Amino acid sequence: MFHKTKRRIVFAVVGSLLALMAVALTTIVVSNHLALQRENREILRTYVERYTLDEKPDAPGNDSAPDWKPDAPPEEGNAPPMPPEDDRFRKNEPAFRLSTFYSVAYAQDGSVLAVQNGNENLQSEESLLELAASVRKKGKRSGTVGSMSYLVEEKEDYTLVAMLDGTISNRNQVMLVQLMLLIGSVTLAALFVISIFIARRIVRPLEENDKRQKRFVSDAGHELKTPIAVISANSELLRRQNGGSEWLDNIDYENERMSDLVKQLLTLSHAENGDLPMETLDLSQLVSGEVLPFESLAFESGKRIEADIEPALFAAGNANQLRQLVSILLDNALSHGSGEEISLSLRPEKHTAVLRVSNAAPALTAEETAHLFDRFYRTDKARTETGAHYGLGLSIAKAVTEAHGGTIRAAYKDRKAIFTVSIPVAK
């Protein structure tokens, strides 16, 4: 039980941190990407504003069309006029001067007027023309194509498709993501180790308290056996000397109840400690054998047991404890059920054998159902009943199930109390 609690604490801590890191990483990446796109648009806008065509050639290869060279001085006649520098330009000037631009100018009839190749080693004139044609086909004023950011601007008598190479910035962004993932993975691994340590520190007091409780139950059970035996012996002597009386009968009755309670406490202690030997056994045969004596008890009570047991289901366990588990569930159905029929089934599901016992029962609230496996817990109706029921039966059933690596759960559905036990089958 406490191992599951430790795992849940670790998973909760690591899962929360993983979710926070994922949100932070996504936010950073998206924000950085949007900021980069915005900066690229501003840089392209500056480029487009500074771009001019002094001459309009008939073809891209016409020698009379001077290509604009951003680094060339204005007196050569091939640079656009420089407008007054505003805040936007001063902000983006370093990035502007380090950027690689490409552009294609189109006449009104769609013919190419000029091609500006910022880096002929990366792009050929043909690839630039194809890229510009695909951009115009999109019909958008701005956007991205591959690693290129583009801006389409309608000038007075021509159309300019300006493009900015974002290979370096994209690569930097990828490197940023990789670095963040690496740092995040190392941090997560460190926090995983720390969370294990924290989980152990948190659960340790609970484990020690649980051990003390189990030790107390075991010690109290053993200590109570002696006075119970003495009371029984003295009652028998008094009965022989003075004859029977209602007082002696009451003493014997209460003494027997106390003896049964001590036996159940010791059984619970053994089940929780898991100190009994295990073996591979035929669970189907074990359940069938335990159902038989209860069928006669059910008949005497005007009830019947409908059993559906899959044959040849094997499990690793302790035969005595598993018999007691089946006995507790059937006895609970007989004692607290309100209908005439008790259903029991044993079926294979995935890698487990599922034992299910259901019977008509008075309404149970969700809170009552959640506490059914608590020690000494009984519903208000059960407390008014007579008999040797102390609220330990289902606690013992849970302890036996968990000692066999299984799970047990209770549910109330369609006016029926349903108890489901899942135990791993033997491999």
C-alpha positions as CSV (number, residue, x, y, z in Angstrom):
1,M,0.0,0.0,0.0
2,F,2.7,2.5,0.9
3,H,4.8,1.6,-2.1
4,K,1.8,2.7,-4.2
5,T,1.6,5.9,-2.2
6,K,5.3,6.6,-2.8
7,R,4.8,6.1,-6.5
8,R,1.8,8.4,-6.6
9,I,3.7,11.1,-4.8
10,V,6.7,10.8,-7.2
11,F,4.4,10.7,-10.3
12,A,2.4,13.7,-9.0
13,V,5.6,15.7,-8.4
14,V,7.3,14.7,-11.7
15,G,4.1,14.9,-13.7
16,S,3.3,18.4,-12.4
17,L,6.9,19.6,-13.2
18,L,6.8,18.0,-16.6
19,A,3.5,19.7,-17.4
20,L,4.9,23.1,-16.2
21,M,8.0,22.6,-18.3
22,A,6.0,21.6,-21.3
23,V,3.9,24.8,-21.0
24,A,6.9,26.9,-20.4
25,L,8.8,25.5,-23.4
26,T,5.8,25.8,-25.7
27,T,5.3,29.4,-24.5
28,I,8.9,30.3,-25.1
29,V,9.1,28.6,-28.5
30,V,5.9,30.1,-29.8
31,S,6.7,33.6,-28.4
32,N,10.2,33.4,-29.9
33,H,8.8,32.3,-33.2
34,L,6.2,35.1,-33.3
35,A,8.8,37.6,-32.3
36,L,11.1,36.4,-35.0
37,Q,8.4,36.6,-37.7
38,R,7.5,40.1,-36.5
39,E,11.1,41.2,-36.7
40,N,11.5,39.7,-40.2
41,R,8.4,41.5,-41.4
42,E,9.8,44.8,-40.0
43,I,13.2,44.2,-41.7
44,L,11.5,43.3,-45.0
45,R,9.3,46.4,-44.7
46,T,12.5,48.5,-44.3
47,Y,14.0,46.7,-47.3
48,V,10.9,47.3,-49.4
49,E,10.8,51.0,-48.5
50,R,14.4,51.5,-49.6
51,Y,14.1,49.5,-52.8
52,T,13.8,51.4,-56.1
53,L,14.1,50.6,-59.8
54,D,16.1,53.3,-61.6
55,E,15.6,51.5,-64.9
56,K,13.1,48.9,-65.9
57,P,14.8,46.2,-68.1
58,D,12.9,44.1,-70.6
59,A,14.4,40.9,-69.2
60,P,16.1,39.7,-66.1
61,G,19.5,39.4,-67.8
62,N,19.4,42.8,-69.4
63,D,22.7,44.5,-68.6
64,S,21.1,47.9,-68.6
65,A,19.2,47.1,-65.4
66,P,21.5,47.7,-62.5
67,D,21.0,45.3,-59.6
68,W,20.6,47.0,-56.3
69,K,23.4,46.3,-53.9
70,P,22.6,47.2,-50.3
71,D,26.2,47.8,-49.4
72,A,27.1,50.0,-52.3
73,P,27.3,53.7,-51.7
74,P,24.5,56.0,-53.0
75,E,26.7,57.8,-55.5
76,E,27.0,54.7,-57.7
77,G,23.3,55.1,-58.6
78,N,22.3,51.6,-57.7
79,A,21.1,52.1,-54.2
80,P,17.6,53.2,-53.1
81,P,17.3,56.6,-51.6
82,M,17.7,56.6,-47.9
83,P,14.7,57.9,-46.0
84,P,15.2,59.5,-42.6
85,E,16.0,56.8,-40.1
86,D,13.1,56.2,-37.7
87,D,13.0,54.3,-34.4
88,R,12.1,51.1,-36.2
89,F,15.1,51.2,-38.4
90,R,17.5,52.0,-35.6
91,K,16.1,49.1,-33.6
92,N,16.6,46.6,-36.5
93,E,19.7,48.1,-38.1
94,P,22.2,45.4,-37.0
95,A,19.9,42.6,-38.1
96,F,19.1,44.5,-41.3
97,R,22.8,44.9,-42.3
98,L,23.5,41.2,-41.5
99,S,20.5,39.8,-43.3
100,T,20.5,38.2,-46.8
101,F,17.8,39.5,-49.1
102,Y,16.3,38.3,-52.3
103,S,13.8,40.1,-54.5
104,V,12.0,39.8,-57.8
105,A,10.3,42.8,-59.5
106,Y,7.4,42.2,-61.8
107,A,5.9,44.6,-64.4
108,Q,2.2,45.1,-64.6
109,D,2.0,42.5,-67.4
110,G,3.7,39.9,-65.2
111,S,7.1,40.1,-66.9
112,V,10.2,40.1,-64.7
113,L,11.9,43.4,-64.4
114,A,14.8,42.6,-62.0
115,V,16.1,39.9,-59.8
116,Q,18.2,40.6,-56.7
117,N,20.1,37.5,-55.5
118,G,21.6,38.2,-52.1
119,N,23.7,35.0,-52.1
120,E,24.3,33.2,-55.4
121,N,26.0,30.3,-53.6
122,L,22.6,29.4,-51.9
123,Q,20.1,30.4,-54.5
124,S,20.1,30.4,-58.3
125,E,18.2,32.9,-60.4
126,E,15.9,30.1,-61.6
127,S,15.1,29.0,-58.1
128,L,14.4,32.6,-57.0
129,L,12.0,33.0,-59.9
130,E,10.2,29.8,-59.0
131,L,10.0,30.8,-55.4
132,A,8.7,34.3,-56.3
133,A,6.1,32.8,-58.6
134,S,4.8,30.4,-55.9
135,V,4.6,33.4,-53.5
136,R,2.5,35.4,-56.0
137,K,0.3,32.4,-56.6
138,K,-0.5,32.2,-52.8
139,G,-2.1,35.7,-53.1
140,K,-0.9,36.7,-49.6
141,R,1.0,39.9,-48.8
142,S,3.3,38.3,-46.3
143,G,4.2,34.9,-44.9
144,T,6.9,32.2,-45.0
145,V,7.9,29.6,-47.6
146,G,10.4,27.1,-46.2
147,S,13.1,29.1,-44.5
148,M,12.2,32.3,-46.4
149,S,10.0,35.1,-45.1
150,Y,8.4,37.1,-47.9
151,L,6.6,40.4,-48.4
152,V,4.7,41.4,-51.5
153,E,4.5,45.1,-52.2
154,E,2.6,46.9,-54.9
155,K,4.8,49.8,-56.1
156,E,3.7,52.6,-58.4
157,D,4.3,50.7,-61.7
158,Y,5.6,47.3,-60.6
159,T,5.2,44.6,-58.0
160,L,8.0,43.7,-55.7
161,V,8.4,40.2,-54.1
162,A,11.0,40.6,-51.3
163,M,12.3,37.7,-49.4
164,L,14.5,37.3,-46.4
165,D,16.6,34.2,-45.7
166,G,15.8,32.9,-42.2
167,T,18.1,29.8,-42.3
168,I,20.4,31.0,-39.5
169,S,17.6,32.3,-37.3
170,N,15.6,29.0,-37.7
171,R,18.7,27.0,-36.9
172,N,19.3,29.1,-33.8
173,Q,15.7,28.5,-32.8
174,V,16.1,24.7,-33.2
175,M,19.3,24.9,-31.1
176,L,17.4,26.8,-28.4
177,V,14.8,24.2,-28.3
178,Q,17.4,21.4,-28.1
179,L,19.3,23.2,-25.4
180,M,16.1,23.7,-23.4
181,L,15.1,20.1,-23.8
182,L,18.5,19.0,-22.6
183,I,18.4,21.3,-19.6
184,G,14.9,20.3,-18.9
185,S,15.7,16.5,-19.0
186,V,18.6,16.9,-16.6
187,T,16.5,19.0,-14.3
188,L,13.7,16.5,-14.5
189,A,16.0,13.6,-13.7
190,A,17.4,15.5,-10.7
191,L,13.9,16.3,-9.5
192,F,12.9,12.7,-9.9
193,V,15.6,11.6,-7.5
194,I,14.7,14.4,-5.1
195,S,11.0,13.5,-5.3
196,I,11.8,9.9,-4.4
197,F,13.7,11.1,-1.3
198,I,10.8,13.4,-0.4
199,A,8.2,10.7,-0.9
200,R,10.1,8.4,1.5
201,R,10.3,11.1,4.1
202,I,6.6,11.8,3.8
203,V,5.5,8.2,3.9
204,R,7.9,7.0,6.6
205,P,5.8,8.2,9.6
206,L,2.7,6.6,8.1
207,E,4.6,3.3,7.6
208,E,5.9,3.4,11.2
209,N,2.4,4.2,12.5
210,D,0.9,1.4,10.5
211,K,3.5,-1.1,11.8
212,R,2.7,0.0,15.3
213,Q,-1.0,-0.6,14.7
214,K,-0.4,-4.0,13.3
215,R,2.0,-4.9,16.1
216,F,-0.6,-3.7,18.6
217,V,-3.4,-5.8,17.0
218,S,-1.1,-8.9,17.0
219,D,0.1,-8.4,20.6
220,A,-3.4,-7.6,21.9
221,G,-4.8,-10.7,20.2
222,H,-2.2,-13.0,21.7
223,E,-2.5,-11.3,25.1
224,L,-6.3,-11.7,25.1
225,K,-6.2,-15.4,24.4
226,T,-5.1,-16.2,27.9
227,P,-7.9,-14.3,29.9
228,I,-10.5,-15.7,27.5
229,A,-9.3,-19.2,28.2
230,V,-9.3,-18.6,31.9
231,I,-12.9,-17.1,31.9
232,S,-14.1,-20.1,29.9
233,A,-12.5,-22.5,32.4
234,N,-13.9,-20.7,35.4
235,S,-17.3,-20.6,33.9
236,E,-17.2,-24.3,33.3
237,L,-16.2,-24.9,36.9
238,L,-19.0,-22.7,38.3
239,R,-21.5,-24.5,36.0
240,R,-20.4,-27.9,37.5
241,Q,-20.5,-26.7,41.1
242,N,-23.7,-24.5,41.1
243,G,-25.5,-25.6,38.0
244,G,-26.4,-23.5,35.0
245,S,-27.9,-20.0,35.2
246,E,-28.7,-17.1,32.9
247,W,-25.7,-15.2,34.2
248,L,-23.3,-18.0,33.3
249,D,-25.0,-18.4,29.9
250,N,-24.4,-14.7,29.3
251,I,-20.8,-15.0,30.4
252,D,-20.2,-17.9,28.0
253,Y,-21.9,-16.1,25.1
254,E,-19.9,-12.9,25.5
255,N,-16.7,-15.0,26.0
256,E,-17.3,-16.8,22.7
257,R,-17.9,-13.5,21.0
258,M,-14.6,-12.2,22.4
259,S,-12.8,-15.4,21.3
260,D,-14.2,-14.9,17.8
261,L,-13.1,-11.3,17.7
262,V,-9.5,-12.2,18.8
263,K,-9.4,-14.9,16.2
264,Q,-10.4,-12.4,13.5
265,L,-7.8,-9.9,14.8
266,L,-5.0,-12.5,14.6
267,T,-6.2,-13.5,11.1
268,L,-6.1,-9.9,10.0
269,S,-2.6,-9.5,11.5
270,H,-1.4,-12.6,9.6
271,A,-3.0,-11.5,6.4
272,E,-1.5,-8.0,6.5
273,N,2.0,-9.2,7.4
274,G,1.9,-11.7,4.5
275,D,3.9,-14.3,6.4
276,L,2.1,-17.4,5.1
277,P,3.6,-19.7,2.4
278,M,2.4,-19.4,-1.2
279,E,2.0,-22.1,-3.8
280,T,0.4,-22.6,-7.2
281,L,-3.1,-23.8,-6.8
282,D,-6.3,-24.4,-8.8
283,L,-8.3,-21.3,-7.9
284,S,-11.4,-22.6,-9.7
285,Q,-11.5,-25.8,-7.6
286,L,-10.8,-23.9,-4.4
287,V,-13.8,-21.5,-5.1
288,S,-16.1,-24.4,-6.0
289,G,-15.2,-26.2,-2.8
290,E,-16.0,-23.2,-0.7
291,V,-19.3,-22.5,-2.4
292,L,-20.7,-26.0,-1.6
293,P,-21.2,-25.6,2.2
294,F,-22.7,-22.1,1.7
295,E,-25.3,-23.5,-0.7
296,S,-26.9,-25.4,2.2
297,L,-26.7,-22.4,4.5
298,A,-28.3,-20.3,1.7
299,F,-31.1,-22.9,1.3
300,E,-31.8,-22.8,5.0
301,S,-32.1,-19.0,4.8
302,G,-34.5,-19.2,1.8
303,K,-31.8,-18.1,-0.6
304,R,-29.8,-19.6,-3.4
305,I,-26.3,-19.2,-4.9
306,E,-25.9,-19.0,-8.7
307,A,-22.3,-19.9,-9.4
308,D,-20.5,-19.4,-12.8
309,I,-16.9,-20.7,-12.3
310,E,-14.4,-20.9,-15.2
311,P,-12.5,-24.2,-14.8
312,A,-8.7,-24.5,-14.6
313,L,-7.8,-21.0,-13.4
314,F,-4.5,-21.2,-11.5
315,A,-3.0,-18.6,-9.1
316,A,-0.1,-18.4,-6.8
317,G,-1.4,-18.0,-3.2
318,N,-2.2,-19.4,0.2
319,A,-5.1,-21.9,0.1
320,N,-6.3,-21.1,3.6
321,Q,-6.3,-17.4,3.1
322,L,-8.1,-17.6,-0.3
323,R,-10.7,-19.9,1.1
324,Q,-11.3,-17.4,3.9
325,L,-11.6,-14.6,1.3
326,V,-14.4,-16.5,-0.6
327,S,-16.0,-17.4,2.7
328,I,-16.1,-13.7,3.9
329,L,-17.7,-12.5,0.6
330,L,-20.3,-15.3,0.7
331,D,-21.0,-14.8,4.4
332,N,-21.4,-11.1,3.9
333,A,-23.9,-11.7,1.0
334,L,-25.9,-14.1,3.1
335,S,-25.9,-11.9,6.2
336,H,-26.5,-8.5,4.7
337,G,-28.3,-9.3,1.4
338,S,-32.0,-8.6,1.0
339,G,-32.7,-10.7,-2.1
340,E,-33.1,-14.4,-2.6
341,E,-30.3,-14.8,-5.2
342,I,-26.6,-14.5,-4.7
343,S,-24.5,-14.4,-7.8
344,L,-20.9,-15.6,-7.8
345,S,-18.6,-15.8,-10.9
346,L,-15.0,-16.5,-11.5
347,R,-13.8,-15.5,-14.9
348,P,-10.4,-14.7,-16.6
349,E,-9.8,-11.1,-17.6
350,K,-6.5,-10.2,-19.3
351,H,-3.8,-11.6,-16.8
352,T,-6.1,-11.9,-13.8
353,A,-8.7,-14.1,-12.3
354,V,-11.8,-12.0,-11.4
355,L,-14.0,-13.2,-8.6
356,R,-17.3,-11.3,-8.4
357,V,-20.0,-11.7,-5.8
358,S,-23.2,-9.7,-6.0
359,N,-26.5,-9.6,-4.2
360,A,-29.5,-7.4,-3.7
361,A,-28.9,-5.1,-0.7
362,P,-30.3,-2.0,1.0
363,A,-29.1,1.2,-0.5
364,L,-25.5,2.2,0.2
365,T,-24.3,5.7,-0.2
366,A,-21.0,6.5,-1.9
367,E,-19.5,7.4,1.5
368,E,-20.6,4.0,3.0
369,T,-19.2,2.1,0.0
370,A,-15.8,3.9,0.3
371,H,-15.5,2.8,4.0
372,L,-16.6,-0.8,3.7
373,F,-13.1,-2.1,3.9
374,D,-12.1,-0.1,7.0
375,R,-11.5,-1.9,10.2
376,F,-14.5,-2.2,12.5
377,Y,-16.7,-0.3,10.0
378,R,-20.3,-1.2,9.9
379,T,-23.2,0.6,8.4
380,D,-25.9,1.8,10.8
381,K,-28.2,-1.1,9.7
382,A,-25.4,-3.7,10.3
383,R,-24.9,-2.4,13.8
384,T,-28.4,-3.3,14.8
385,E,-28.0,-6.9,13.7
386,T,-27.0,-9.7,16.0
387,G,-24.3,-12.2,15.4
388,A,-20.5,-12.4,15.3
389,H,-19.9,-9.5,12.9
390,Y,-17.4,-7.0,14.1
391,G,-16.7,-5.1,10.9
392,L,-13.4,-7.0,10.3
393,G,-14.5,-9.4,7.6
394,L,-14.1,-7.1,4.6
395,S,-10.8,-5.7,6.2
396,I,-9.5,-9.3,6.2
397,A,-10.7,-9.8,2.6
398,K,-8.8,-6.7,1.5
399,A,-5.6,-7.7,3.4
400,V,-5.7,-11.2,1.8
401,T,-6.3,-9.8,-1.7
402,E,-3.4,-7.3,-1.4
403,A,-1.2,-10.0,0.1
404,H,-1.7,-11.9,-3.2
405,G,-0.9,-8.9,-5.3
406,G,-4.5,-8.2,-6.3
407,T,-7.2,-5.6,-5.8
408,I,-10.7,-5.6,-4.3
409,R,-13.4,-3.0,-4.8
410,A,-17.0,-2.5,-3.8
411,A,-19.8,-0.9,-5.7
412,Y,-23.6,-0.4,-5.4
413,K,-25.4,-0.5,-8.7
414,D,-28.9,-1.4,-9.8
415,R,-29.8,-2.0,-6.1
416,K,-27.1,-4.6,-5.8
417,A,-23.9,-4.7,-3.7
418,I,-21.1,-5.9,-5.9
419,F,-17.7,-7.0,-4.6
420,T,-15.0,-7.6,-7.3
421,V,-11.6,-9.3,-6.5
422,S,-8.8,-9.4,-9.1
423,I,-5.9,-11.8,-8.5
424,P,-3.0,-12.3,-10.9
425,V,-3.1,-15.8,-12.6
426,A,-0.1,-18.1,-12.3
427,K,2.3,-17.8,-15.3
